[in-house]
Amino acid sequence: MNIARLPSYLEGVWRTGSGEGTPVADAVTGETVTRVTSEGLDLAAAVAYARRTGLAGLGELTFPQRAAAIKAAALALQERRQELYELSARAGATQRDAVVDVDGGIGTALVYASLGRKGLPEHTLIVEDDPVALGKGGTFAGRHILTTPHGICLQINAFNFPVWGMLEKLAPALLAGLPTIVKPATPTAYIAAHAVRLIVESGALPPGAVQLVSGSVPGLLDLLGGQDHIGFTGSAATADRLRSDPAVTRRSARFNAEADSLNCSVLGPDAVPGRPEFELFADALVTEMTVKAGQKCTAIRRAFVPAGLIDAVCEAVQARLAKVVVGAPGADGVTMGALVGLAQRAEVRGAAGRLAAAGSIVYGDPRKVEVVGADAERGAFLSPLLVRVDDVARPEPHQVEAFGPVSTLMPYGDVSDLLDLVARGAGSLAGSVVSYDRDFVRQVVLGAAAHHGRILVLDRDSAAESTGHGIPMPQLVHGGPGRAGGGQEEGGLRAVYAHLQRTALQGGPATLDSIIR
Ligand code: NAP
């Protein structure tokens, strides 16, 4: 059967690359969904079009006008989100998973639209501060302005959040006035491409504001430099490669990386069985293991529990995992879908095997899983796997990311031991502390904050409203130090400022006023 190649949206036109392309299989049935290729497409022309047409179109809009355009685009997506859910199911996502990606992305764009409308001036530049006197006579002062660089934004995304990953980068870039070229990951590029199609059809954005490359981007970084922004999400290995590209090292393109991380969750010693926090911890761990089949950069990979509680926690988590029904998204009773593809499953099995070598698998079988509504071998299904490692000095649980429904349970002694273990993750996106003991929480948060982009404190009082360990909120920073990539995204308007050039102006106060009026 001749499966169509996935088009790219370049210079205002849908264009199809040549060649065979990379086949992308349905995660559930194994059938080929599409072929992804950018061969023969003129990416240099796309960059030139963004610089010329996209930049000019956005430059004519004030911040609130850009916010209104983002809102219109987000509402157009919302209107037709069912189409995105249906495509997401082909990538193994249940309805719950698709909501995290699709509605999460739309919600993020809407938050940015609101922040841009309420928090940014009716202007194309931002004056950051009041004049600072630089001379005794009052004739010489300084202040900072933020303006749009004369560049573009290239976003390179991971496969797991094709919609959210795109929108959380797109909204702040567009607010800042930067036209964007989206390069989605190949395994889910067809979902991102459809989202771009819906945005384009809405007519909400000015021409050139968004383009899409389906496939690889050879030579594109050679065209980027100091006025451009590269936003990357994906593995640490790809982040390293991009970070060392001359576009970044020689020409100083702004580069932000969101990479993988071995996020931890900590159970407090007060949270013994019968206390609400014990249940909250076990529930959260199972949620993090099973939403998106564990393919979440923020998922709990390392669960630290007091040594005296590890058997009880193990039993509680096993009991919950036993209720997870793996199968085709939409099939009766299914609570966890498939991994994105067979290659990903092979990779996760390998990583789980390395983790298991440090301890033992106490729930699930990496080779076998009962599946509802699909064939367990043709689809990329995997059982949730709980690994227990008692020898916490082993390097594997602190170094190996199994990007699937896999977590490692480990015991700790006192707070100081715990903080050493937390630090062995070498920098994480998200951590959580589940405890009702404020002294314990304080010690852990203050000791662990330097290793984390975000820390959730979970207890009986906040649980009902808590958004959970794994969900980044657009108002708050997403990103983490060290292994997590060292970048920061979101964080409300911080992400918009990060795309703008800050310039210190010096001169007479009246002259400065006349420039920024
Ligand atoms: P990946 O293999 O590193 O790919 C990420 C993106 O980089 C894809 O779009 C990929 O395109 C592209 N890419 C690869 N080589 C490139 C090159 N030489 N030049 C330009 N682009 C290139 O990661 P993944 O497998 O998609 O995602 C899984 C990883 O992402 C996990 O480790 C996870 O922890 C991490 N992640 C992090 C976050 C976060 O916010 N920190 C979020 C989600 C995922 P192709 O697909 O076309 O090769």
Residues whose N, C-alpha, C, O or C-beta is under 5 A from the ligand:
A	BS01	NAP	I156 N157 A158 F159 N160 K183 P184 A185 T186 P187 G215 S216 T233 G234 S235 T238 E258 A259 D260 S261 C297 F403 A484
